[in-house]
Structures are given as structure tokens and as C-alpha cells.
């Protein structure tokens, strides 16, 4: 009987190891313990062969490959690893092809464009190039149809405007109350008939009319529930994200994201959306570390994505000696202890090592550039303004872990003071205050302020 503690959910359990060991709480495949008997190795090997034979999803294939990798030179495990890798590539292509086909079925401009991009990535896989051409034709037809619809709406609007001029108050009442009510009812009926895109377009066009925003999020939330129930977590993630703020959509999005890889999350989530990556102690009242929630603040055409933690995760001095970011103890801690202890090796492979440049002025007023190579960093004062346009946007709540610490937390909104990486000519360090403002006078680096990490990742 061997003892295990799940690296995913921290659940502790025991198992006799009569085959592949999975966490009974979350289902994650456990690493193999040392000193296994020949009988145990054979059972694990045989079960891995069986699982690989029926595995269709890339996640299941990756778990099987993980087992074979740990079996090392037992039997033909090394050959099985190679077979898994080949099968994994095909499975990932199949999943991407299925996603592209699903986008095609949505029949929206956005979905067609996304489908074209996916088909182009697949090259000639299962006729993807022909599917891409088909999607282009349908996209052009839809754009032309929308243009005609806009022309028709414009003409109708002109006629209605003329009627308004003639009929005066009566026409004003019709436009102000009757037409939106009809469109609102029509939108709800489209949604009931599962003509979602048509219904959504009208509700979005109605703005704050009646309960249009609530009905829009409600429908997307219900679709997300259905996807989650049927095991389609990727679409569930997408629609929970669009339904944020409705019911428990935020909590469900968090839980769904925890079940997806960072690659899967970034495939459906855009700027402003939350993603889950890594763990850190955030609630001292709960055993184990909690998953870190990040906000997507930028996406580049080359696939790079900038993440900033949603919460202020830690409280620490910036540095005990005046100097730029690259020479600070906080920079060293983020790129060593925090990076190593918060992210599994697989997750670290998604985190990019970047050239981080910081413009600052020395005590003589000369402009200088601090350039270092690192993975985890803090925002500069200019980046904080670039990615978070308002003070409210720059506010970052403190975790329960920081309650009672030296970090100043705004009692009104729960937001903490947190460091930026920009220094001032007199050696102070700029920071964001509890109201979200950029404090350009700064504080001495030996003060304890909050830490809100940032990093560039790639799917």
C-alpha cells in the first residue's frame, strides 16, 4: 500500500498499485512511486497499453505517455512513448479539425474567420485546405448578406423617420416603446429555437433595454452549463467567460479553467478574460496552495499572451538597496523561488523568458535603460497605464493570505498597495495605491508592499 498526495487538488489517499493510479477526487494520473515490484510494473504496463489503445482525446494520450515515460526501460515502454507521441499529434489535429468544423456550424463572421485560421494551421490534414476555401466562400456570402441587411434596415429607418415627422408623438411612442419590445420578444423566441446568433445580435443591439443584458448572459450561461454537462469543457469555458457576472458563472469558469491546459484556455479566451495557471498560497485557512487566477491583458499576432495576476499575491520589500529593477531582491525572488514553486515543469515551458527593459532616471536626471532577461516581472508605470486605463481597473484585491500582514489594504474596496518596477531619481520605487492610482513619488524599497506578478506566455 503506497501513499499519494495529488499534485492537482492536494487530495491524499492510499493505493495498492495494481495498475495506473489516479486521484479518486479529480482523476489526475499520479506519478509512479519508486521500488515497484515486477508484478506491479507489469500490471501498470498492461493497463497503459489498454488505455492507449482506446484513447482518443489528447489529454488521455498525454497521461498514458506520462506513464510509459516513468516506466523507463521496462519492456518496450520507450517505443510506446514514441507511439503515444505520434498518436498525440494526430489527436490534437483531430481536435483542432473538430473545433474548426464546429465554428463553421455557428455561421457567424467571427466563427468563420476562426475556422479559416484553424484549417490553415492544419494544412492538408483531412482536406483542411478545401474546408478553408469553403469557409471563405461562406464568410464572403455572410458579409454580403449582412451588408444587404444593413441597407434594408437603413431604408426602413428612413421610412420610419418620415412617419415620425408626420405622425409626431404617436410615431415617437411606437419607436420608443413598441419596436424595441417587439425586437426583444423576437430575440427571446430566436434563442428558444436555438437560433442563438440571431437572438444574441438583437439583444446586444438593444443595449440596456429592459432585461436584454441579463437575458443575453443567462442564455450563454445555460449553454455553458449544457456544454459542461456533456463534457465539452472548451465550449463551456468560452460561454462561461461571456456570461461572467451572471449567477455563479465566474466560479464555474474558474473551475472549468482548472480542468483545461493553458493552451486550451487561450484558444477560446481573449483580452480581459481570466485564465488559471500555477498555484500559490492565497488562503491560509485552507490546506494547500490555491490555483492562481490571471487576467489576459494583451495578445500578440505571434501568439504571445501577457498575463497579470488578478490578485495581489504576496507582500515583500522591493529591495534593501537603491537600484533598478534588475538588481532588486524582488526580481530575483520572482524568477527563482516563485517561478520554481508556483509552476510545474510543464507549465514553466509555456512561460517565456523575455528581455525586460525599464526606463528610469538617475539622481542627476539622466534617462537610463535597465535591461535584463527574465520570466516573471512587475509592470512599469507606463505599462500599468497602458493595460489598465482607469484607477478602478488598476485596483487589485489582496488575497486572504495578506490579511493582517504589513501590506496596506484599502478597507473600502479590499485593494492592496502593490509595487511597480519603475524607480524614481531619488531611489524610491513607484507603486499602485489602494484606490488604483499610480504613485509616482514612490516609497523606499525596504517597505513591504504587495506583489502583482506579470509574465508573457505562449500556448
C-alpha positions as CSV (number, residue, x, y, z in Angstrom):
1,X,0.0,0.0,0.0
2,X,1.5,3.3,-1.1
3,X,0.5,6.8,0.0
4,X,-0.2,9.6,-2.5
5,X,-1.0,13.3,-2.5
6,X,-2.5,14.7,-5.7
7,X,-0.4,17.5,-7.2
8,X,-3.6,18.8,-8.8
9,X,-6.1,19.0,-6.0
10,X,-3.9,18.1,-3.0
11,X,-6.1,15.1,-2.1
12,X,-4.3,12.5,0.0
13,X,-5.1,8.8,-0.5
14,X,-3.6,5.3,-0.5
15,X,-3.5,2.7,-3.2
16,X,-2.2,-0.9,-3.6
17,X,-0.8,-0.1,-7.1
18,X,-2.4,-2.8,-9.1
19,X,-2.3,-0.7,-12.2
20,X,-2.3,3.0,-13.1
21,X,-3.1,5.1,-10.0
22,X,-5.5,8.0,-10.5
23,X,-6.6,10.5,-7.9
24,X,-10.1,9.5,-6.7
25,X,-11.1,13.1,-6.2
26,X,-10.1,14.8,-9.5
27,X,-8.9,11.8,-11.7
28,X,-5.4,13.1,-12.3
29,X,-2.8,10.3,-13.1
30,X,-0.3,10.0,-10.3
31,X,3.5,9.7,-10.7
32,X,4.8,6.2,-10.1
33,X,6.5,5.7,-6.7
34,X,9.9,4.1,-6.6
35,X,10.8,0.4,-5.9
36,X,7.8,-1.1,-7.7
37,X,7.7,-4.9,-7.9
38,X,7.9,-6.7,-11.2
39,X,4.3,-7.7,-10.9
40,X,3.2,-4.1,-10.3
41,X,5.3,-2.9,-13.3
42,X,3.7,-5.5,-15.5
43,X,0.1,-4.5,-14.4
44,X,0.8,-0.8,-14.9
45,X,2.4,-1.5,-18.3
46,X,-0.6,-3.7,-19.4
47,X,-3.1,-1.2,-18.3
48,X,-1.2,1.6,-20.1
49,X,-1.3,-0.5,-23.3
50,X,-5.0,-1.0,-22.9
51,X,-5.7,2.7,-22.2
52,X,-3.6,3.9,-25.1
53,X,-5.4,1.5,-27.4
54,X,-8.8,3.2,-26.7
55,X,-7.6,6.7,-26.0
56,X,-9.0,9.3,-28.4
57,X,-8.6,12.6,-26.6
58,X,-5.2,14.2,-26.5
59,X,-5.4,14.6,-22.7
60,X,-5.8,10.8,-22.2
61,X,-2.9,10.1,-24.6
62,X,-0.7,12.5,-22.7
63,X,-1.5,10.8,-19.4
64,X,-0.7,7.4,-21.0
65,X,2.6,8.7,-22.4
66,X,3.4,10.1,-18.9
67,X,3.1,6.5,-17.5
68,X,5.3,5.0,-20.2
69,X,7.9,7.6,-19.7
70,X,8.1,6.7,-16.0
71,X,8.3,3.0,-16.8
72,X,11.7,3.9,-18.4
73,X,13.3,0.8,-19.9
74,X,10.6,-1.7,-18.7
75,X,9.6,-3.9,-21.6
76,X,9.2,-1.7,-24.7
77,X,8.0,1.4,-22.8
78,X,10.4,3.7,-24.7
79,X,8.8,2.5,-28.0
80,X,5.3,3.0,-26.6
81,X,6.3,6.6,-25.7
82,X,7.1,7.2,-29.4
83,X,3.8,5.6,-30.4
84,X,2.0,7.9,-28.0
85,X,3.7,11.0,-29.4
86,X,2.7,10.1,-32.9
87,X,-0.9,9.3,-31.8
88,X,-1.0,12.6,-29.7
89,X,-0.1,14.7,-32.8
90,X,-3.0,13.1,-34.7
91,X,-5.4,13.5,-31.8
92,X,-4.5,17.2,-31.4
93,X,-5.1,17.7,-35.2
94,X,-8.4,15.9,-35.0
95,X,-9.5,18.1,-32.0
96,X,-8.5,21.2,-33.9
97,X,-10.3,20.0,-37.0
98,X,-13.4,19.2,-34.9
99,X,-13.3,22.7,-33.4
100,X,-12.9,24.3,-36.8
101,X,-15.9,22.3,-38.1
102,X,-17.9,23.4,-35.0
103,X,-17.0,27.0,-35.8
104,X,-18.3,26.5,-39.3
105,X,-21.7,25.4,-37.9
106,X,-22.1,28.6,-36.0
107,X,-22.4,30.5,-39.2
108,X,-21.1,33.9,-37.9
109,X,-18.4,36.1,-39.3
110,X,-16.2,35.6,-36.2
111,X,-16.7,31.8,-36.3
112,X,-15.9,31.6,-40.0
113,X,-12.7,33.6,-39.5
114,X,-11.7,31.4,-36.6
115,X,-12.4,28.3,-38.6
116,X,-10.3,29.5,-41.5
117,X,-7.4,30.2,-39.2
118,X,-7.7,26.7,-37.7
119,X,-8.0,25.0,-41.1
120,X,-4.9,26.9,-42.4
121,X,-2.9,25.7,-39.4
122,X,-3.8,22.1,-40.2
123,X,-2.6,22.4,-43.8
124,X,-3.8,19.4,-45.8
125,X,-5.0,17.4,-42.8
126,X,-8.2,15.6,-43.8
127,X,-8.9,18.1,-46.5
128,X,-8.5,21.2,-44.3
129,X,-7.3,23.3,-47.2
130,X,-10.6,22.6,-49.0
131,X,-12.6,23.3,-45.9
132,X,-10.7,26.6,-45.5
133,X,-11.8,27.6,-49.1
134,X,-15.4,26.6,-48.3
135,X,-15.3,28.7,-45.1
136,X,-14.0,31.7,-47.1
137,X,-16.9,31.4,-49.6
138,X,-19.4,31.2,-46.8
139,X,-17.8,34.1,-45.0
140,X,-18.0,36.3,-48.0
141,X,-21.6,35.4,-48.6
142,X,-22.5,36.1,-45.0
143,X,-20.7,39.5,-45.1
144,X,-22.7,40.4,-48.3
145,X,-25.9,39.3,-46.6
146,X,-25.2,41.4,-43.6
147,X,-24.5,44.4,-45.8
148,X,-27.8,43.9,-47.6
149,X,-29.5,43.6,-44.2
150,X,-27.9,46.8,-43.1
151,X,-29.1,48.5,-46.2
152,X,-32.6,47.2,-45.6
153,X,-32.5,48.4,-42.0
154,X,-31.3,51.8,-43.2
155,X,-34.1,52.1,-45.7
156,X,-36.7,51.0,-43.1
157,X,-35.2,53.5,-40.6
158,X,-35.6,56.3,-43.2
159,X,-39.2,55.4,-43.7
160,X,-39.9,55.2,-40.0
161,X,-38.2,58.6,-39.6
162,X,-40.6,60.1,-42.2
163,X,-43.5,58.7,-40.4
164,X,-42.2,60.1,-37.2
165,X,-42.1,63.6,-38.7
166,X,-45.7,63.2,-39.9
167,X,-47.3,61.4,-37.0
168,X,-45.3,63.2,-34.3
169,X,-45.9,61.9,-30.8
170,X,-47.7,58.7,-31.9
171,X,-44.7,57.6,-34.0
172,X,-42.3,58.6,-31.2
173,X,-44.2,56.2,-28.9
174,X,-44.0,53.4,-31.4
175,X,-40.3,53.7,-31.9
176,X,-39.5,54.3,-28.3
177,X,-41.6,51.5,-26.8
178,X,-43.3,49.2,-29.3
179,X,-40.4,48.4,-31.7
180,X,-37.9,47.6,-29.0
181,X,-40.5,45.4,-27.3
182,X,-41.2,43.5,-30.5
183,X,-37.5,43.1,-31.2
184,X,-36.9,42.0,-27.6
185,X,-39.6,39.3,-27.8
186,X,-38.4,38.2,-31.2
187,X,-34.9,37.8,-29.9
188,X,-36.1,35.7,-27.0
189,X,-38.1,33.5,-29.4
190,X,-34.9,33.1,-31.6
191,X,-33.0,31.9,-28.6
192,X,-35.8,29.4,-27.6
193,X,-35.5,28.0,-31.1
194,X,-31.7,27.7,-30.7
195,X,-31.1,30.4,-33.3
196,X,-28.6,31.9,-30.9
197,X,-26.5,34.2,-33.1
198,X,-29.6,36.0,-34.4
199,X,-31.1,36.3,-30.9
200,X,-27.8,37.5,-29.4
201,X,-27.3,40.1,-32.2
202,X,-30.6,41.7,-31.4
203,X,-30.1,41.7,-27.6
204,X,-26.7,43.2,-28.0
205,X,-28.2,45.9,-30.3
206,X,-30.9,46.6,-27.7
207,X,-28.2,47.6,-25.2
208,X,-29.7,48.2,-21.7
209,X,-33.3,47.9,-22.9
210,X,-35.4,46.1,-20.4
211,X,-33.5,42.9,-19.3
212,X,-31.6,42.4,-22.5
213,X,-28.1,42.2,-20.9
214,X,-29.4,39.8,-18.3
215,X,-31.1,37.6,-20.9
216,X,-28.0,37.6,-23.1
217,X,-25.8,36.4,-20.3
218,X,-28.5,34.0,-19.0
219,X,-28.7,32.2,-22.4
220,X,-24.9,32.0,-22.7
221,X,-24.7,30.7,-19.1
222,X,-27.3,28.0,-19.8
223,X,-25.4,26.9,-22.9
224,X,-22.2,26.8,-20.9
225,X,-24.0,24.5,-18.4
226,X,-25.0,22.2,-21.2
227,X,-21.5,22.0,-22.6
228,X,-20.1,21.4,-19.2
229,X,-22.6,18.6,-18.5
230,X,-21.8,16.9,-21.8
231,X,-18.0,17.2,-21.1
232,X,-17.3,19.8,-23.7
233,X,-15.2,21.9,-21.4
234,X,-13.7,24.1,-24.1
235,X,-17.0,25.5,-25.2
236,X,-18.1,25.6,-21.6
237,X,-15.1,27.8,-20.8
238,X,-15.9,30.1,-23.8
239,X,-19.6,30.7,-22.8
240,X,-19.0,31.0,-19.1
241,X,-16.5,33.7,-20.0
242,X,-19.1,35.5,-22.0
243,X,-21.6,35.1,-19.1
244,X,-19.3,36.5,-16.4
245,X,-21.2,38.4,-13.8
246,X,-24.3,36.2,-14.1
247,X,-25.2,33.8,-11.3
248,X,-22.1,31.7,-10.5
249,X,-20.6,31.9,-14.0
250,X,-17.3,33.3,-12.6
251,X,-16.9,30.4,-10.2
252,X,-17.8,27.9,-12.8
253,X,-15.4,29.5,-15.3
254,X,-12.7,29.2,-12.6
255,X,-13.4,25.5,-12.1
256,X,-13.6,24.7,-15.8
257,X,-10.4,26.6,-16.5
258,X,-8.6,24.5,-13.8
259,X,-9.5,21.4,-15.9
260,X,-8.1,22.8,-19.1
261,X,-4.5,23.3,-20.2
262,X,-3.2,26.8,-20.7
263,X,-3.2,26.1,-24.4
264,X,-6.9,25.2,-24.4
265,X,-7.8,28.3,-22.2
266,X,-6.0,30.7,-24.5
267,X,-7.7,29.1,-27.6
268,X,-11.1,30.5,-26.6
269,X,-10.4,33.3,-24.1
270,X,-9.4,36.9,-25.1
271,X,-8.1,40.1,-23.6
272,X,-9.9,40.8,-20.3
273,X,-10.7,37.2,-19.6
274,X,-9.3,35.2,-16.7
275,X,-7.1,32.1,-17.0
276,X,-5.7,29.6,-14.5
277,X,-2.0,28.8,-14.3
278,X,0.2,27.8,-11.4
279,X,-0.5,27.7,-7.6
280,X,0.3,29.9,-4.7
281,X,-0.8,30.2,-1.0
282,X,-3.7,32.6,-1.0
283,X,-6.0,31.4,1.8
284,X,-4.2,30.4,5.0
285,X,-7.5,28.9,6.4
286,X,-7.5,26.2,3.7
287,X,-4.9,23.5,3.4
288,X,-2.7,23.5,0.3
289,X,-2.0,26.1,-2.3
290,X,-4.7,27.6,-4.5
291,X,-4.7,28.0,-8.2
292,X,-3.5,31.4,-9.5
293,X,-6.0,33.4,-11.5
294,X,-4.5,35.7,-14.1
295,X,-6.0,38.3,-16.4
296,X,-5.2,38.4,-20.1
297,X,-4.1,42.0,-20.8
298,X,-2.5,41.6,-24.2
299,X,-2.4,39.2,-27.1
300,X,0.2,39.5,-29.9
301,X,-0.1,38.2,-33.5
302,X,2.8,35.8,-32.9
303,X,0.8,34.1,-30.2
304,X,2.4,35.6,-27.2
305,X,0.0,36.5,-24.4
306,X,0.6,38.9,-21.4
307,X,-0.9,37.8,-18.1
308,X,-1.1,39.8,-14.9
309,X,-2.3,38.2,-11.7
310,X,-5.9,39.1,-10.7
311,X,-4.9,39.4,-7.1
312,X,-2.0,40.8,-5.1
313,X,-0.4,37.5,-4.1
314,X,2.4,38.4,-1.7
315,X,3.8,41.2,0.5
316,X,7.6,41.8,0.5
317,X,10.2,44.6,0.2
318,X,11.3,45.6,-3.3
319,X,15.0,45.9,-2.4
320,X,17.1,46.9,0.6
321,X,19.5,48.9,-1.6
322,X,18.6,51.6,-4.2
323,X,18.9,50.4,-7.7
324,X,16.9,49.5,-10.8
325,X,14.6,46.5,-11.2
326,X,17.2,44.1,-12.5
327,X,19.3,44.4,-9.3
328,X,16.4,44.1,-6.8
329,X,15.8,41.2,-4.5
330,X,12.1,41.1,-5.6
331,X,13.2,40.5,-9.2
332,X,15.5,37.6,-8.1
333,X,12.7,36.1,-5.9
334,X,10.1,36.1,-8.7
335,X,12.5,34.4,-11.1
336,X,13.7,31.8,-8.8
337,X,11.6,30.7,-5.8
338,X,8.3,32.0,-7.1
339,X,8.8,30.6,-10.6
340,X,10.0,27.2,-9.4
341,X,7.5,26.6,-6.5
342,X,4.4,28.0,-8.2
343,X,4.6,26.3,-11.6
344,X,5.0,22.6,-12.6
345,X,7.8,22.0,-15.1
346,X,5.1,21.5,-17.9
347,X,3.6,24.9,-17.1
348,X,7.0,26.6,-17.0
349,X,7.6,25.5,-20.6
350,X,4.7,27.9,-21.5
351,X,6.3,30.8,-19.7
352,X,8.6,32.9,-21.9
353,X,11.9,34.3,-21.0
354,X,11.9,37.9,-22.2
355,X,14.2,40.9,-22.4
356,X,12.6,43.2,-19.8
357,X,13.5,46.9,-20.3
358,X,12.7,49.6,-17.8
359,X,13.3,53.3,-18.4
360,X,14.3,55.3,-15.3
361,X,16.2,58.5,-14.4
362,X,19.2,58.5,-12.1
363,X,19.8,61.1,-9.3
364,X,21.2,63.5,-11.9
365,X,18.1,63.4,-14.1
366,X,19.7,61.3,-16.9
367,X,17.4,58.8,-18.6
368,X,18.7,55.3,-18.5
369,X,17.5,51.8,-19.5
370,X,17.7,48.8,-17.2
371,X,17.7,45.7,-19.5
372,X,17.6,42.2,-18.0
373,X,16.4,38.7,-19.1
374,X,13.7,37.2,-17.0
375,X,10.4,35.3,-17.0
376,X,8.4,36.9,-14.2
377,X,8.3,40.7,-13.7
378,X,6.2,43.6,-12.4
379,X,4.5,46.2,-14.6
380,X,6.2,49.5,-15.1
381,X,4.3,52.7,-14.5
382,X,3.7,53.2,-18.3
383,X,2.6,49.6,-18.7
384,X,0.2,49.9,-15.8
385,X,-1.5,52.9,-17.5
386,X,-1.4,51.2,-20.9
387,X,-3.0,47.9,-19.9
388,X,-5.3,49.3,-17.2
389,X,-6.9,52.5,-18.4
390,X,-8.6,53.7,-15.2
391,X,-7.8,53.7,-11.5
392,X,-10.6,51.2,-10.9
393,X,-9.0,48.8,-13.5
394,X,-5.7,49.1,-11.8
395,X,-7.1,48.2,-8.3
396,X,-6.1,44.7,-7.4
397,X,-7.7,42.9,-4.4
398,X,-5.5,41.3,-1.8
399,X,-5.8,37.6,-1.0
400,X,-6.9,36.3,2.4
401,X,-3.2,35.3,2.9
402,X,-2.3,39.0,3.1
403,X,-4.9,40.0,5.7
404,X,-3.0,41.0,8.9
405,X,0.3,41.4,7.0
406,X,2.2,44.7,6.7
407,X,0.8,45.3,3.3
408,X,-1.7,48.2,3.3
409,X,-5.2,47.1,2.2
410,X,-7.9,49.7,1.4
411,X,-10.8,49.0,3.8
412,X,-13.3,50.3,1.3
413,X,-12.6,48.1,-1.7
414,X,-10.1,45.4,-0.4
415,X,-7.4,46.5,-2.8
416,X,-3.8,46.5,-1.8
417,X,-0.8,48.7,-2.4
418,X,1.5,46.9,-4.9
419,X,4.9,47.6,-6.4
420,X,5.7,48.7,-9.9
421,X,9.2,48.1,-11.3
422,X,9.9,51.8,-12.1
423,X,12.3,53.7,-9.8
424,X,12.5,57.5,-9.2
425,X,15.6,59.7,-9.5
426,X,15.9,59.8,-5.6
427,X,15.9,56.0,-5.4
428,X,12.2,55.4,-4.4
429,X,10.0,52.8,-6.2
430,X,6.7,53.7,-7.8
431,X,3.6,51.7,-6.8
432,X,-0.2,51.5,-7.2
433,X,-2.2,52.6,-4.2
434,X,-5.4,51.1,-2.8
435,X,-7.5,53.4,-5.0
436,X,-5.7,52.3,-8.2
437,X,-3.7,55.5,-8.7
438,X,-0.1,55.5,-9.8
439,X,2.1,56.9,-7.0
440,X,5.0,58.5,-8.8
441,X,6.8,59.7,-5.7
442,X,7.2,56.1,-4.6
443,X,8.5,54.5,-1.4
444,X,11.8,53.3,-0.3
445,X,12.4,49.7,-1.5
446,X,12.7,48.4,2.1
447,X,8.9,49.0,2.7
448,X,6.6,46.0,2.5
449,X,4.1,46.4,-0.4
450,X,2.1,43.9,-2.4
451,X,3.4,41.9,-5.4
452,X,1.2,41.5,-8.5
453,X,3.3,39.4,-11.0
454,X,3.2,39.6,-14.7
455,X,4.5,37.2,-17.4
456,X,4.4,36.5,-21.1
457,X,3.2,33.0,-22.0
458,X,2.8,31.1,-25.3
459,X,0.2,28.4,-26.0
